[in-house]
Amino acid sequence: MKKDRVTIKDIAKALNVSVTTVSRALNGGERISESTRKKVEELAKKWKYRPNQLAKNLQQNSTKTVGVVIPEYNHNFFSMMLHGIEDRARELNYQLIIKSSGRSYEQEKENCFNLSDLKVDGLLIALSQDREDYSYLNDIYDEGIPIILLDRICEDIDTSVVITDDFDGAFKAVDYLIKNGHQHIVHLKGEEGISTTFNRYMGYVEALKDSQLPFHSDMVISTEVQNDWEKALRKMLNDEHRPTALFAVTDYIAFQAMEICKQEGLEIPKDISIIGYADEPVSIYTSPKLTTVKQPSYDMGKKAIEILFNTSDDLKSEHIVLETELMVRDSTATT
Amino acid sequence: MKKDRVTIKDIAKALNVSVTTVSRALNGGERISESTRKKVEELAKKWKYRPNQLAKNLQQNSTKTVGVVIPEYNHNFFSMMLHGIEDRARELNYQLIIKSSGRSYEQEKENCFNLSDLKVDGLLIALSQDREDYSYLNDIYDEGIPIILLDRICEDIDTSVVITDDFDGAFKAVDYLIKNGHQHIVHLKGEEGISTTFNRYMGYVEALKDSQLPFHSDMVISTEVQNDWEKALRKMLNDEHRPTALFAVTDYIAFQAMEICKQEGLEIPKDISIIGYADEPVSIYTSPKLTTVKQPSYDMGKKAIEILFNTSDDLKSEHIVLETELMVRDSTATT
């Protein structure tokens, strides 16, 4: 039952005119009579003709596509970023080709080259790590494909970035704890080699410094190895001088910390306050509801598309930093 | 600093051979000497030549792309489905063009036509609702674009589907509650007009019937209007003959129901058992951890790609139903 799609050849044949004439009529070209144009348009409409977008784009030397590379789909931060990218791209009539890297450097590199081979008009990348060699991005950039980095900066390439102010977000969270009387605050630190990890850590350190509170490196627990950090936290919670507050690098780490605190017999927020980072939608369903730092991920995506198509002349200049917001809920209290 | 990408013209010029010769050398064509082939290959490698994939696909009358339309990115169910689709598509060297509809029928329709205009080699769609007219999918199908429906069936088009057994998933959940002594079980029902809503509801009804328990329509609360269902549930919880268990159409409805139960002074699972649906990753972070029905969304995505590229001769025959699994956690107990 399959029938072939109507082509301009079919229309040309039916009207006994040339393919060029049909093409001119449908693409608003010159040197064609109004009566012919009308006849072509009417038949094209009747037969539900739709142009072969792919061939059209190729002619125009633009694919009208934007490549997007993210670490993974199943994190609200990236999902919302995708929605922002998509909404703005749709308004500008661009298609997205989205790829995830599964947090693998090799896959990410393959994705980027692959999108470059598809001749996308621009590439938006949320890097999965930044301790690797990203100089290959310069090759893609030099081929004339604009690149915009989202969320994470990398020093191998000098291009536009759209990030949130992680330092400030962390500073605000820890400062809020301090203003509520907490002096012994532990930081559950993220994976090493990622700019967000570093910036949140620095925000924590500077907030303590800013209030003349002492900083000890043993107040920081790295969450890179699951069993190790759980063990380290449990030990700390059972110490005579246990912390009164935790600042976690992500909401998911905060959720796990909440469970551990409960298992160790502590009440949240009576015995211990906890702040997460990201404002995952579930943070209002945990018990108690999680105080966390909200990142404008939807706006980040939107902004990335906007600078991609506005600044093609001076691509290296844009460095957009969006503000975060502290969402105070029920997992924090005064000491 | 931008430099143009190396083309086969550049290579031809440098080696003083024709473009056709270079093309033959790089695409494994005949009628070319081994020494020329070698020279071309060496220079192509040295200059990091990469073929223009878009033009190549167009020649081969395949775009090597698959269009994917989902309601939204920020639901774990769809994210995991995307990962399954992507992993399998990557193995087969297909690109994905993913679009979300934001649960809008008009946007969904536009997305589908748009992907059809891009001449995708296949279309995977997770419909956002099914009370609308989806006969337009037949037009796309008739143009020769295979369509596979994911998660939700719609009667307007006779094509392959990959779904989970929602009836059975709901049946298992309610049957588990019954086997644990619950006789007064309330169903928090989903949005009308969606096949998953209907099948989960029928699973609930049939599980009661199967155990000779009475079914009353006032034991079902529709969650379509937020304020209404909250009010209805609160009223029921304060009734003399209050339910001992709730079966919610989604995890998110279950999370909200947990909050409402707590606010009404009930302990979970001591006073009331709650089961959700979907196994959102956060269901292990709520307190208590949520008992829920796990759907194989990753496998659904993988399967969809597999049937897309295996059954092009007989596309209308595939009707894949994947099994669910009841994840028993801490929100359920015996009466």
Interface residues (C-beta under 8 A of the other chain):
Chain A: M1 K2 K3 D4 R5 K48 R50 P51 N52 Q53 L54 A55 N57 L58 T63 T65 E72 Y73 N74 N76 F78 S79 M80 L82 H83 E86 Q95 L96 I97 I98 K99 S100 G102 F113 N114 S116 D117 L118 K119 D139 Y141 D142 E143 G144 Y252 F255 Q256 M258 E259 K262 E280 P281 V282 Y285 T286 S287
Chain B: M1 K2 K3 D4 R5 K48 R50 P51 N52 Q53 L54 A55 N57 L58 T63 T65 E72 Y73 N74 N76 F78 S79 M80 L82 H83 E86 Q95 L96 I97 I98 K99 S100 G102 F113 N114 S116 D117 L118 K119 D139 Y141 D142 E143 G144 Y252 F255 Q256 M258 E259 K262 E280 P281 V282 Y285 T286 S287
